């Protein structure tokens, strides 16, 4: 499993590897992309990895963004 060294936002998680997106990104598209992955991570793992998340009101979900230690590609996480 990939290790993460930096979290920019707080959330429950689903990993979405790909291009970096910001809080101004199309949140519904981000949600849809994460649903396609079906890779969820629990609140407990969120805290174990010391990640944090942010509430995105337009989709009613928490999201987190972290960087993989190996290649610095963006990873999005949805918390459940």
mmCIF file of the N, C-alpha and C atoms, coordinates in Angstrom:
data_MODEL
# 
_entry.id   MODEL 
# 
loop_
_atom_site.group_PDB 
_atom_site.id 
_atom_site.type_symbol 
_atom_site.label_atom_id 
_atom_site.label_alt_id 
_atom_site.label_comp_id 
_atom_site.label_asym_id 
_atom_site.label_entity_id 
_atom_site.label_seq_id 
_atom_site.pdbx_PDB_ins_code 
_atom_site.Cartn_x 
_atom_site.Cartn_y 
_atom_site.Cartn_z 
_atom_site.occupancy 
_atom_site.B_iso_or_equiv 
_atom_site.pdbx_formal_charge 
_atom_site.auth_seq_id 
_atom_site.auth_comp_id 
_atom_site.auth_asym_id 
_atom_site.auth_atom_id 
_atom_site.pdbx_PDB_model_num 
ATOM 1   N N  . UNK A 1 1  ? 0.853   -1.184 0.000   1.00 0.00 ? 1  UNK A N  1 
ATOM 2   C CA . UNK A 1 1  ? 0.000   0.000  0.000   1.00 0.00 ? 1  UNK A CA 1 
ATOM 3   C C  . UNK A 1 1  ? 0.895   1.241  0.000   1.00 0.00 ? 1  UNK A C  1 
ATOM 4   N N  . UNK A 1 2  ? 0.495   2.232  -0.738  1.00 0.00 ? 2  UNK A N  1 
ATOM 5   C CA . UNK A 1 2  ? 1.263   3.470  -0.848  1.00 0.00 ? 2  UNK A CA 1 
ATOM 6   C C  . UNK A 1 2  ? 1.245   4.248  0.463   1.00 0.00 ? 2  UNK A C  1 
ATOM 7   N N  . UNK A 1 3  ? 2.364   4.837  0.823   1.00 0.00 ? 3  UNK A N  1 
ATOM 8   C CA . UNK A 1 3  ? 2.428   5.687  2.012   1.00 0.00 ? 3  UNK A CA 1 
ATOM 9   C C  . UNK A 1 3  ? 2.240   7.139  1.606   1.00 0.00 ? 3  UNK A C  1 
ATOM 10  N N  . UNK A 1 4  ? 1.668   7.911  2.507   1.00 0.00 ? 4  UNK A N  1 
ATOM 11  C CA . UNK A 1 4  ? 1.434   9.323  2.220   1.00 0.00 ? 4  UNK A CA 1 
ATOM 12  C C  . UNK A 1 4  ? 2.141   10.184 3.247   1.00 0.00 ? 4  UNK A C  1 
ATOM 13  N N  . UNK A 1 5  ? 2.703   11.263 2.777   1.00 0.00 ? 5  UNK A N  1 
ATOM 14  C CA . UNK A 1 5  ? 3.464   12.120 3.673   1.00 0.00 ? 5  UNK A CA 1 
ATOM 15  C C  . UNK A 1 5  ? 2.811   13.470 3.926   1.00 0.00 ? 5  UNK A C  1 
ATOM 16  N N  . UNK A 1 6  ? 1.846   13.867 3.095   1.00 0.00 ? 6  UNK A N  1 
ATOM 17  C CA . UNK A 1 6  ? 1.254   15.196 3.230   1.00 0.00 ? 6  UNK A CA 1 
ATOM 18  C C  . UNK A 1 6  ? -0.232  15.145 2.952   1.00 0.00 ? 6  UNK A C  1 
ATOM 19  N N  . UNK A 1 7  ? -1.027  15.717 3.824   1.00 0.00 ? 7  UNK A N  1 
ATOM 20  C CA . UNK A 1 7  ? -2.462  15.837 3.581   1.00 0.00 ? 7  UNK A CA 1 
ATOM 21  C C  . UNK A 1 7  ? -2.810  17.315 3.555   1.00 0.00 ? 7  UNK A C  1 
ATOM 22  N N  . UNK A 1 8  ? -3.557  17.720 2.559   1.00 0.00 ? 8  UNK A N  1 
ATOM 23  C CA . UNK A 1 8  ? -3.904  19.128 2.429   1.00 0.00 ? 8  UNK A CA 1 
ATOM 24  C C  . UNK A 1 8  ? -5.302  19.445 2.947   1.00 0.00 ? 8  UNK A C  1 
ATOM 25  N N  . UNK A 1 9  ? -6.173  18.455 2.999   1.00 0.00 ? 9  UNK A N  1 
ATOM 26  C CA . UNK A 1 9  ? -7.572  18.654 3.382   1.00 0.00 ? 9  UNK A CA 1 
ATOM 27  C C  . UNK A 1 9  ? -8.032  17.507 4.277   1.00 0.00 ? 9  UNK A C  1 
ATOM 28  N N  . UNK A 1 10 ? -9.113  17.629 5.108   1.00 0.00 ? 10 UNK A N  1 
ATOM 29  C CA . UNK A 1 10 ? -9.606  16.531 5.959   1.00 0.00 ? 10 UNK A CA 1 
ATOM 30  C C  . UNK A 1 10 ? -10.736 15.691 5.344   1.00 0.00 ? 10 UNK A C  1 
ATOM 31  N N  . UNK A 1 11 ? -10.834 14.310 5.522   1.00 0.00 ? 11 UNK A N  1 
ATOM 32  C CA . UNK A 1 11 ? -11.909 13.453 4.961   1.00 0.00 ? 11 UNK A CA 1 
ATOM 33  C C  . UNK A 1 11 ? -11.891 11.937 5.191   1.00 0.00 ? 11 UNK A C  1 
ATOM 34  N N  . UNK A 1 12 ? -13.021 11.196 4.918   1.00 0.00 ? 12 UNK A N  1 
ATOM 35  C CA . UNK A 1 12 ? -13.095 9.737  4.792   1.00 0.00 ? 12 UNK A CA 1 
ATOM 36  C C  . UNK A 1 12 ? -12.608 9.425  3.399   1.00 0.00 ? 12 UNK A C  1 
ATOM 37  N N  . UNK A 1 13 ? -12.186 8.203  3.097   1.00 0.00 ? 13 UNK A N  1 
ATOM 38  C CA . UNK A 1 13 ? -11.396 8.095  1.900   1.00 0.00 ? 13 UNK A CA 1 
ATOM 39  C C  . UNK A 1 13 ? -11.680 7.077  0.839   1.00 0.00 ? 13 UNK A C  1 
ATOM 40  N N  . UNK A 1 14 ? -11.448 7.528  -0.328  1.00 0.00 ? 14 UNK A N  1 
ATOM 41  C CA . UNK A 1 14 ? -11.381 6.684  -1.507  1.00 0.00 ? 14 UNK A CA 1 
ATOM 42  C C  . UNK A 1 14 ? -10.225 7.254  -2.307  1.00 0.00 ? 14 UNK A C  1 
ATOM 43  N N  . UNK A 1 15 ? -9.341  6.411  -2.768  1.00 0.00 ? 15 UNK A N  1 
ATOM 44  C CA . UNK A 1 15 ? -8.169  6.913  -3.471  1.00 0.00 ? 15 UNK A CA 1 
ATOM 45  C C  . UNK A 1 15 ? -8.444  7.125  -4.937  1.00 0.00 ? 15 UNK A C  1 
ATOM 46  N N  . UNK A 1 16 ? -8.022  8.235  -5.417  1.00 0.00 ? 16 UNK A N  1 
ATOM 47  C CA . UNK A 1 16 ? -8.176  8.566  -6.823  1.00 0.00 ? 16 UNK A CA 1 
ATOM 48  C C  . UNK A 1 16 ? -6.845  9.126  -7.293  1.00 0.00 ? 16 UNK A C  1 
ATOM 49  N N  . UNK A 1 17 ? -6.085  8.314  -7.998  1.00 0.00 ? 17 UNK A N  1 
ATOM 50  C CA . UNK A 1 17 ? -4.778  8.772  -8.464  1.00 0.00 ? 17 UNK A CA 1 
ATOM 51  C C  . UNK A 1 17 ? -4.940  9.460  -9.804  1.00 0.00 ? 17 UNK A C  1 
ATOM 52  N N  . UNK A 1 18 ? -4.261  10.543 -9.990  1.00 0.00 ? 18 UNK A N  1 
ATOM 53  C CA . UNK A 1 18 ? -4.362  11.256 -11.247 1.00 0.00 ? 18 UNK A CA 1 
ATOM 54  C C  . UNK A 1 18 ? -3.900  12.683 -11.094 1.00 0.00 ? 18 UNK A C  1 
ATOM 55  N N  . UNK A 1 19 ? -4.419  13.535 -11.928 1.00 0.00 ? 19 UNK A N  1 
ATOM 56  C CA . UNK A 1 19 ? -3.957  14.917 -11.904 1.00 0.00 ? 19 UNK A CA 1 
ATOM 57  C C  . UNK A 1 19 ? -4.461  15.654 -10.672 1.00 0.00 ? 19 UNK A C  1 
ATOM 58  N N  . UNK A 1 20 ? -3.671  16.604 -10.245 1.00 0.00 ? 20 UNK A N  1 
ATOM 59  C CA . UNK A 1 20 ? -4.002  17.395 -9.070  1.00 0.00 ? 20 UNK A CA 1 
ATOM 60  C C  . UNK A 1 20 ? -5.226  18.258 -9.326  1.00 0.00 ? 20 UNK A C  1 
ATOM 61  N N  . UNK A 1 21 ? -6.169  18.224 -8.408  1.00 0.00 ? 21 UNK A N  1 
ATOM 62  C CA . UNK A 1 21 ? -7.353  19.066 -8.518  1.00 0.00 ? 21 UNK A CA 1 
ATOM 63  C C  . UNK A 1 21 ? -7.454  19.903 -7.253  1.00 0.00 ? 21 UNK A C  1 
ATOM 64  N N  . UNK A 1 22 ? -8.054  21.056 -7.364  1.00 0.00 ? 22 UNK A N  1 
ATOM 65  C CA . UNK A 1 22 ? -8.150  21.955 -6.218  1.00 0.00 ? 22 UNK A CA 1 
ATOM 66  C C  . UNK A 1 22 ? -9.587  22.043 -5.725  1.00 0.00 ? 22 UNK A C  1 
ATOM 67  N N  . UNK A 1 23 ? -9.790  22.817 -4.684  1.00 0.00 ? 23 UNK A N  1 
ATOM 68  C CA . UNK A 1 23 ? -11.128 23.002 -4.125  1.00 0.00 ? 23 UNK A CA 1 
ATOM 69  C C  . UNK A 1 23 ? -12.076 23.632 -5.137  1.00 0.00 ? 23 UNK A C  1 
ATOM 70  N N  . UNK A 1 24 ? -11.538 24.253 -6.159  1.00 0.00 ? 24 UNK A N  1 
ATOM 71  C CA . UNK A 1 24 ? -12.390 24.864 -7.178  1.00 0.00 ? 24 UNK A CA 1 
ATOM 72  C C  . UNK A 1 24 ? -12.705 23.892 -8.315  1.00 0.00 ? 24 UNK A C  1 
ATOM 73  N N  . UNK A 1 25 ? -12.207 22.673 -8.215  1.00 0.00 ? 25 UNK A N  1 
ATOM 74  C CA . UNK A 1 25 ? -12.464 21.665 -9.252  1.00 0.00 ? 25 UNK A CA 1 
ATOM 75  C C  . UNK A 1 25 ? -13.944 21.309 -9.284  1.00 0.00 ? 25 UNK A C  1 
ATOM 76  N N  . UNK A 1 26 ? -14.366 20.682 -10.360 1.00 0.00 ? 26 UNK A N  1 
ATOM 77  C CA . UNK A 1 26 ? -15.749 20.221 -10.466 1.00 0.00 ? 26 UNK A CA 1 
ATOM 78  C C  . UNK A 1 26 ? -15.928 19.077 -9.477  1.00 0.00 ? 26 UNK A C  1 
ATOM 79  N N  . UNK A 1 27 ? -16.548 19.362 -8.333  1.00 0.00 ? 27 UNK A N  1 
ATOM 80  C CA . UNK A 1 27 ? -16.648 18.389 -7.253  1.00 0.00 ? 27 UNK A CA 1 
ATOM 81  C C  . UNK A 1 27 ? -17.523 17.195 -7.617  1.00 0.00 ? 27 UNK A C  1 
ATOM 82  N N  . UNK A 1 28 ? -18.547 17.402 -8.429  1.00 0.00 ? 28 UNK A N  1 
ATOM 83  C CA . UNK A 1 28 ? -19.394 16.281 -8.830  1.00 0.00 ? 28 UNK A CA 1 
ATOM 84  C C  . UNK A 1 28 ? -18.619 15.297 -9.693  1.00 0.00 ? 28 UNK A C  1 
ATOM 85  N N  . UNK A 1 29 ? -17.783 15.803 -10.579 1.00 0.00 ? 29 UNK A N  1 
ATOM 86  C CA . UNK A 1 29 ? -16.955 14.925 -11.410 1.00 0.00 ? 29 UNK A CA 1 
ATOM 87  C C  . UNK A 1 29 ? -15.966 14.158 -10.551 1.00 0.00 ? 29 UNK A C  1 
ATOM 88  N N  . UNK A 1 30 ? -15.405 14.824 -9.558  1.00 0.00 ? 30 UNK A N  1 
ATOM 89  C CA . UNK A 1 30 ? -14.469 14.169 -8.655  1.00 0.00 ? 30 UNK A CA 1 
ATOM 90  C C  . UNK A 1 30 ? -15.172 13.049 -7.902  1.00 0.00 ? 30 UNK A C  1 
ATOM 91  N N  . UNK A 1 31 ? -16.380 13.318 -7.428  1.00 0.00 ? 31 UNK A N  1 
ATOM 92  C CA . UNK A 1 31 ? -17.164 12.318 -6.718  1.00 0.00 ? 31 UNK A CA 1 
ATOM 93  C C  . UNK A 1 31 ? -17.440 11.120 -7.618  1.00 0.00 ? 31 UNK A C  1 
ATOM 94  N N  . UNK A 1 32 ? -17.802 11.381 -8.863  1.00 0.00 ? 32 UNK A N  1 
ATOM 95  C CA . UNK A 1 32 ? -18.101 10.318 -9.823  1.00 0.00 ? 32 UNK A CA 1 
ATOM 96  C C  . UNK A 1 32 ? -16.859 9.472  -10.103 1.00 0.00 ? 32 UNK A C  1 
ATOM 97  N N  . UNK A 1 33 ? -15.722 10.117 -10.267 1.00 0.00 ? 33 UNK A N  1 
ATOM 98  C CA . UNK A 1 33 ? -14.475 9.396  -10.520 1.00 0.00 ? 33 UNK A CA 1 
ATOM 99  C C  . UNK A 1 33 ? -14.135 8.486  -9.342  1.00 0.00 ? 33 UNK A C  1 
ATOM 100 N N  . UNK A 1 34 ? -14.352 8.962  -8.132  1.00 0.00 ? 34 UNK A N  1 
ATOM 101 C CA . UNK A 1 34 ? -14.070 8.152  -6.955  1.00 0.00 ? 34 UNK A CA 1 
ATOM 102 C C  . UNK A 1 34 ? -15.026 6.974  -6.854  1.00 0.00 ? 34 UNK A C  1 
ATOM 103 N N  . UNK A 1 35 ? -16.296 7.197  -7.197  1.00 0.00 ? 35 UNK A N  1 
ATOM 104 C CA . UNK A 1 35 ? -17.267 6.106  -7.174  1.00 0.00 ? 35 UNK A CA 1 
ATOM 105 C C  . UNK A 1 35 ? -16.845 4.984  -8.114  1.00 0.00 ? 35 UNK A C  1 
ATOM 106 N N  . UNK A 1 36 ? -16.238 5.318  -9.224  1.00 0.00 ? 36 UNK A N  1 
ATOM 107 C CA . UNK A 1 36 ? -15.806 4.309  -10.187 1.00 0.00 ? 36 UNK A CA 1 
ATOM 108 C C  . UNK A 1 36 ? -14.676 3.450  -9.635  1.00 0.00 ? 36 UNK A C  1 
ATOM 109 N N  . UNK A 1 37 ? -13.861 4.010  -8.752  1.00 0.00 ? 37 UNK A N  1 
ATOM 110 C CA . UNK A 1 37 ? -12.723 3.280  -8.195  1.00 0.00 ? 37 UNK A CA 1 
ATOM 111 C C  . UNK A 1 37 ? -13.124 2.244  -7.145  1.00 0.00 ? 37 UNK A C  1 
ATOM 112 N N  . UNK A 1 38 ? -14.129 2.552  -6.329  1.00 0.00 ? 38 UNK A N  1 
ATOM 113 C CA . UNK A 1 38 ? -14.597 1.646  -5.272  1.00 0.00 ? 38 UNK A CA 1 
ATOM 114 C C  . UNK A 1 38 ? -13.487 1.243  -4.296  1.00 0.00 ? 38 UNK A C  1 
ATOM 115 N N  . UNK A 1 39 ? -12.608 2.158  -3.972  1.00 0.00 ? 39 UNK A N  1 
ATOM 116 C CA . UNK A 1 39 ? -11.538 1.895  -3.004  1.00 0.00 ? 39 UNK A CA 1 
ATOM 117 C C  . UNK A 1 39 ? -11.720 2.828  -1.816  1.00 0.00 ? 39 UNK A C  1 
ATOM 118 N N  . UNK A 1 40 ? -12.379 2.318  -0.778  1.00 0.00 ? 40 UNK A N  1 
ATOM 119 C CA . UNK A 1 40 ? -12.711 3.172  0.363   1.00 0.00 ? 40 UNK A CA 1 
ATOM 120 C C  . UNK A 1 40 ? -11.790 2.919  1.543   1.00 0.00 ? 40 UNK A C  1 
ATOM 121 N N  . UNK A 1 41 ? -11.598 3.935  2.344   1.00 0.00 ? 41 UNK A N  1 
ATOM 122 C CA . UNK A 1 41 ? -10.773 3.836  3.544   1.00 0.00 ? 41 UNK A CA 1 
ATOM 123 C C  . UNK A 1 41 ? -11.567 4.414  4.715   1.00 0.00 ? 41 UNK A C  1 
ATOM 124 N N  . UNK A 1 42 ? -11.420 3.798  5.864   1.00 0.00 ? 42 UNK A N  1 
ATOM 125 C CA . UNK A 1 42 ? -12.206 4.202  7.030   1.00 0.00 ? 42 UNK A CA 1 
ATOM 126 C C  . UNK A 1 42 ? -11.641 5.425  7.746   1.00 0.00 ? 42 UNK A C  1 
ATOM 127 N N  . UNK A 1 43 ? -12.471 5.979  8.648   1.00 0.00 ? 43 UNK A N  1 
ATOM 128 C CA . UNK A 1 43 ? -12.039 7.095  9.496   1.00 0.00 ? 43 UNK A CA 1 
ATOM 129 C C  . UNK A 1 43 ? -10.803 6.705  10.306  1.00 0.00 ? 43 UNK A C  1 
ATOM 130 N N  . UNK A 1 44 ? -10.806 5.448  10.805  1.00 0.00 ? 44 UNK A N  1 
ATOM 131 C CA . UNK A 1 44 ? -9.682  5.001  11.629  1.00 0.00 ? 44 UNK A CA 1 
ATOM 132 C C  . UNK A 1 44 ? -8.381  5.060  10.835  1.00 0.00 ? 44 UNK A C  1 
ATOM 133 N N  . UNK A 1 45 ? -8.413  4.590  9.593   1.00 0.00 ? 45 UNK A N  1 
ATOM 134 C CA . UNK A 1 45 ? -7.208  4.630  8.771   1.00 0.00 ? 45 UNK A CA 1 
ATOM 135 C C  . UNK A 1 45 ? -6.819  6.069  8.446   1.00 0.00 ? 45 UNK A C  1 
ATOM 136 N N  . UNK A 1 46 ? -7.808  6.919  8.294   1.00 0.00 ? 46 UNK A N  1 
ATOM 137 C CA . UNK A 1 46 ? -7.554  8.347  8.064   1.00 0.00 ? 46 UNK A CA 1 
ATOM 138 C C  . UNK A 1 46 ? -6.673  8.904  9.185   1.00 0.00 ? 46 UNK A C  1 
ATOM 139 N N  . UNK A 1 47 ? -7.063  8.607  10.433  1.00 0.00 ? 47 UNK A N  1 
ATOM 140 C CA . UNK A 1 47 ? -6.320  9.121  11.579  1.00 0.00 ? 47 UNK A CA 1 
ATOM 141 C C  . UNK A 1 47 ? -4.975  8.413  11.743  1.00 0.00 ? 47 UNK A C  1 
ATOM 142 N N  . UNK A 1 48 ? -4.949  7.114  11.435  1.00 0.00 ? 48 UNK A N  1 
ATOM 143 C CA . UNK A 1 48 ? -3.701  6.359  11.511  1.00 0.00 ? 48 UNK A CA 1 
ATOM 144 C C  . UNK A 1 48 ? -2.658  6.946  10.578  1.00 0.00 ? 48 UNK A C  1 
ATOM 145 N N  . UNK A 1 49 ? -3.097  7.342  9.395   1.00 0.00 ? 49 UNK A N  1 
ATOM 146 C CA . UNK A 1 49 ? -2.178  7.936  8.410   1.00 0.00 ? 49 UNK A CA 1 
ATOM 147 C C  . UNK A 1 49 ? -1.974  9.431  8.635   1.00 0.00 ? 49 UNK A C  1 
ATOM 148 N N  . UNK A 1 50 ? -2.645  9.972  9.654   1.00 0.00 ? 50 UNK A N  1 
ATOM 149 C CA . UNK A 1 50 ? -2.520  11.397 9.992   1.00 0.00 ? 50 UNK A CA 1 
ATOM 150 C C  . UNK A 1 50 ? -2.896  12.293 8.815   1.00 0.00 ? 50 UNK A C  1 
ATOM 151 N N  . UNK A 1 51 ? -3.964  11.921 8.143   1.00 0.00 ? 51 UNK A N  1 
ATOM 152 C CA . UNK A 1 51 ? -4.489  12.746 7.065   1.00 0.00 ? 51 UNK A CA 1 
ATOM 153 C C  . UNK A 1 51 ? -5.593  13.622 7.633   1.00 0.00 ? 51 UNK A C  1 
ATOM 154 N N  . UNK A 1 52 ? -5.910  14.694 6.955   1.00 0.00 ? 52 UNK A N  1 
ATOM 155 C CA . UNK A 1 52 ? -7.008  15.546 7.380   1.00 0.00 ? 52 UNK A CA 1 
ATOM 156 C C  . UNK A 1 52 ? -7.927  15.776 6.187   1.00 0.00 ? 52 UNK A C  1 
ATOM 157 N N  . UNK A 1 53 ? -9.120  16.294 6.433   1.00 0.00 ? 53 UNK A N  1 
ATOM 158 C CA . UNK A 1 53 ? -10.102 16.408 5.355   1.00 0.00 ? 53 UNK A CA 1 
ATOM 159 C C  . UNK A 1 53 ? -10.862 17.721 5.396   1.00 0.00 ? 53 UNK A C  1 
ATOM 160 N N  . UNK A 1 54 ? -11.573 17.998 4.310   1.00 0.00 ? 54 UNK A N  1 
ATOM 161 C CA . UNK A 1 54 ? -12.357 19.229 4.201   1.00 0.00 ? 54 UNK A CA 1 
ATOM 162 C C  . UNK A 1 54 ? -13.740 18.895 3.642   1.00 0.00 ? 54 UNK A C  1 
ATOM 163 N N  . UNK A 1 55 ? -14.758 19.549 4.155   1.00 0.00 ? 55 UNK A N  1 
ATOM 164 C CA . UNK A 1 55 ? -16.130 19.340 3.686   1.00 0.00 ? 55 UNK A CA 1 
ATOM 165 C C  . UNK A 1 55 ? -16.354 20.108 2.393   1.00 0.00 ? 55 UNK A C  1 
ATOM 166 N N  . UNK A 1 56 ? -16.869 19.421 1.363   1.00 0.00 ? 56 UNK A N  1 
ATOM 167 C CA . UNK A 1 56 ? -17.230 20.079 0.101   1.00 0.00 ? 56 UNK A CA 1 
ATOM 168 C C  . UNK A 1 56 ? -18.744 20.079 0.017   1.00 0.00 ? 56 UNK A C  1 
ATOM 169 N N  . UNK A 1 57 ? -19.403 21.203 0.312   1.00 0.00 ? 57 UNK A N  1 
ATOM 170 C CA . UNK A 1 57 ? -20.865 21.273 0.409   1.00 0.00 ? 57 UNK A CA 1 
ATOM 171 C C  . UNK A 1 57 ? -21.604 20.855 -0.859  1.00 0.00 ? 57 UNK A C  1 
ATOM 172 N N  . UNK A 1 58 ? -21.065 21.156 -2.022  1.00 0.00 ? 58 UNK A N  1 
ATOM 173 C CA . UNK A 1 58 ? -21.806 20.880 -3.258  1.00 0.00 ? 58 UNK A CA 1 
ATOM 174 C C  . UNK A 1 58 ? -22.059 19.397 -3.482  1.00 0.00 ? 58 UNK A C  1 
ATOM 175 N N  . UNK A 1 59 ? -21.210 18.529 -2.919  1.00 0.00 ? 59 UNK A N  1 
ATOM 176 C CA . UNK A 1 59 ? -21.449 17.093 -3.071  1.00 0.00 ? 59 UNK A CA 1 
ATOM 177 C C  . UNK A 1 59 ? -21.772 16.435 -1.739  1.00 0.00 ? 59 UNK A C  1 
ATOM 178 N N  . UNK A 1 60 ? -21.763 17.203 -0.669  1.00 0.00 ? 60 UNK A N  1 
ATOM 179 C CA . UNK A 1 60 ? -22.109 16.662 0.641   1.00 0.00 ? 60 UNK A CA 1 
ATOM 180 C C  . UNK A 1 60 ? -21.170 15.569 1.114   1.00 0.00 ? 60 UNK A C  1 
ATOM 181 N N  . UNK A 1 61 ? -19.881 15.716 0.826   1.00 0.00 ? 61 UNK A N  1 
ATOM 182 C CA . UNK A 1 61 ? -18.909 14.703 1.221   1.00 0.00 ? 61 UNK A CA 1 
ATOM 183 C C  . UNK A 1 61 ? -17.631 15.371 1.737   1.00 0.00 ? 61 UNK A C  1 
ATOM 184 N N  . UNK A 1 62 ? -16.883 14.566 2.482   1.00 0.00 ? 62 UNK A N  1 
ATOM 185 C CA . UNK A 1 62 ? -15.554 14.999 2.899   1.00 0.00 ? 62 UNK A CA 1 
ATOM 186 C C  . UNK A 1 62 ? -14.542 14.454 1.899   1.00 0.00 ? 62 UNK A C  1 
ATOM 187 N N  . UNK A 1 63 ? -13.547 15.273 1.599   1.00 0.00 ? 63 UNK A N  1 
ATOM 188 C CA . UNK A 1 63 ? -12.492 14.847 0.678   1.00 0.00 ? 63 UNK A CA 1 
ATOM 189 C C  . UNK A 1 63 ? -11.134 15.193 1.258   1.00 0.00 ? 63 UNK A C  1 
ATOM 190 N N  . UNK A 1 64 ? -10.148 14.410 0.914   1.00 0.00 ? 64 UNK A N  1 
ATOM 191 C CA . UNK A 1 64 ? -8.777  14.707 1.305   1.00 0.00 ? 64 UNK A CA 1 
ATOM 192 C C  . UNK A 1 64 ? -7.872  14.570 0.095   1.00 0.00 ? 64 UNK A C  1 
ATOM 193 N N  . UNK A 1 65 ? -6.768  15.270 0.136   1.00 0.00 ? 65 UNK A N  1 
ATOM 194 C CA . UNK A 1 65 ? -5.818  15.222 -0.963  1.00 0.00 ? 65 UNK A CA 1 
ATOM 195 C C  . UNK A 1 65 ? -4.436  15.011 -0.364  1.00 0.00 ? 65 UNK A C  1 
ATOM 196 N N  . UNK A 1 66 ? -3.725  14.002 -0.826  1.00 0.00 ? 66 UNK A N  1 
ATOM 197 C CA . UNK A 1 66 ? -2.397  13.711 -0.300  1.00 0.00 ? 66 UNK A CA 1 
ATOM 198 C C  . UNK A 1 66 ? -1.470  13.389 -1.466  1.00 0.00 ? 66 UNK A C  1 
ATOM 199 N N  . UNK A 1 67 ? -0.190  13.351 -1.186  1.00 0.00 ? 67 UNK A N  1 
ATOM 200 C CA . UNK A 1 67 ? 0.776   13.049 -2.239  1.00 0.00 ? 67 UNK A CA 1 
ATOM 201 C C  . UNK A 1 67 ? 1.497   11.744 -1.931  1.00 0.00 ? 67 UNK A C  1 
ATOM 202 N N  . UNK A 1 68 ? 1.570   10.886 -2.920  1.00 0.00 ? 68 UNK A N  1 
ATOM 203 C CA . UNK A 1 68 ? 2.296   9.633  -2.755  1.00 0.00 ? 68 UNK A CA 1 
ATOM 204 C C  . UNK A 1 68 ? 3.781   9.950  -2.589  1.00 0.00 ? 68 UNK A C  1 
ATOM 205 N N  . UNK A 1 69 ? 4.407   9.291  -1.639  1.00 0.00 ? 69 UNK A N  1 
ATOM 206 C CA . UNK A 1 69 ? 5.823   9.541  -1.356  1.00 0.00 ? 69 UNK A CA 1 
ATOM 207 C C  . UNK A 1 69 ? 6.692   9.188  -2.567  1.00 0.00 ? 69 UNK A C  1 
ATOM 208 N N  . UNK A 1 70 ? 6.302   8.175  -3.308  1.00 0.00 ? 70 UNK A N  1 
ATOM 209 C CA . UNK A 1 70 ? 7.119   7.669  -4.404  1.00 0.00 ? 70 UNK A CA 1 
ATOM 210 C C  . UNK A 1 70 ? 7.142   8.566  -5.629  1.00 0.00 ? 70 UNK A C  1 
ATOM 211 N N  . UNK A 1 71 ? 5.978   9.045  -6.074  1.00 0.00 ? 71 UNK A N  1 
ATOM 212 C CA . UNK A 1 71 ? 5.958   9.787  -7.339  1.00 0.00 ? 71 UNK A CA 1 
ATOM 213 C C  . UNK A 1 71 ? 5.259   11.144 -7.266  1.00 0.00 ? 71 UNK A C  1 
ATOM 214 N N  . UNK A 1 72 ? 4.842   11.564 -6.074  1.00 0.00 ? 72 UNK A N  1 
ATOM 215 C CA . UNK A 1 72 ? 4.185   12.858 -5.872  1.00 0.00 ? 72 UNK A CA 1 
ATOM 216 C C  . UNK A 1 72 ? 2.929   13.062 -6.705  1.00 0.00 ? 72 UNK A C  1 
ATOM 217 N N  . UNK A 1 73 ? 2.323   11.959 -7.189  1.00 0.00 ? 73 UNK A N  1 
ATOM 218 C CA . UNK A 1 73 ? 1.052   12.115 -7.905  1.00 0.00 ? 73 UNK A CA 1 
ATOM 219 C C  . UNK A 1 73 ? -0.050  12.371 -6.886  1.00 0.00 ? 73 UNK A C  1 
ATOM 220 N N  . UNK A 1 74 ? -1.060  13.112 -7.289  1.00 0.00 ? 74 UNK A N  1 
ATOM 221 C CA . UNK A 1 74 ? -2.145  13.463 -6.370  1.00 0.00 ? 74 UNK A CA 1 
ATOM 222 C C  . UNK A 1 74 ? -3.009  12.248 -6.078  1.00 0.00 ? 74 UNK A C  1 
ATOM 223 N N  . UNK A 1 75 ? -3.435  12.134 -4.854  1.00 0.00 ? 75 UNK A N  1 
ATOM 224 C CA . UNK A 1 75 ? -4.335  11.058 -4.447  1.00 0.00 ? 75 UNK A CA 1 
ATOM 225 C C  . UNK A 1 75 ? -5.492  11.695 -3.694  1.00 0.00 ? 75 UNK A C  1 
ATOM 226 N N  . UNK A 1 76 ? -6.698  11.449 -4.161  1.00 0.00 ? 76 UNK A N  1 
ATOM 227 C CA . UNK A 1 76 ? -7.878  11.967 -3.482  1.00 0.00 ? 76 UNK A CA 1 
ATOM 228 C C  . UNK A 1 76 ? -8.498  10.855 -2.659  1.00 0.00 ? 76 UNK A C  1 
ATOM 229 N N  . UNK A 1 77 ? -9.055  11.229 -1.531  1.00 0.00 ? 77 UNK A N  1 
ATOM 230 C CA . UNK A 1 77 ? -9.583  10.269 -0.582  1.00 0.00 ? 77 UNK A CA 1 
ATOM 231 C C  . UNK A 1 77 ? -10.987 10.674 -0.173  1.00 0.00 ? 77 UNK A C  1 
ATOM 232 N N  . UNK A 1 78 ? -11.915 9.731  -0.213  1.00 0.00 ? 78 UNK A N  1 
ATOM 233 C CA . UNK A 1 78 ? -13.244 10.014 0.322   1.00 0.00 ? 78 UNK A CA 1 
ATOM 234 C C  . UNK A 1 78 ? -13.407 9.219  1.608   1.00 0.00 ? 78 UNK A C  1 
ATOM 235 N N  . UNK A 1 79 ? -13.860 9.884  2.640   1.00 0.00 ? 79 UNK A N  1 
ATOM 236 C CA . UNK A 1 79 ? -13.989 9.269  3.960   1.00 0.00 ? 79 UNK A CA 1 
ATOM 237 C C  . UNK A 1 79 ? -15.379 8.684  4.144   1.00 0.00 ? 79 UNK A C  1 
ATOM 238 N N  . UNK A 1 80 ? -15.457 7.528  4.774   1.00 0.00 ? 80 UNK A N  1 
ATOM 239 C CA . UNK A 1 80 ? -16.752 6.919  5.081   1.00 0.00 ? 80 UNK A CA 1 
ATOM 240 C C  . UNK A 1 80 ? -16.830 6.550  6.539   1.00 0.00 ? 80 UNK A C  1 
# 
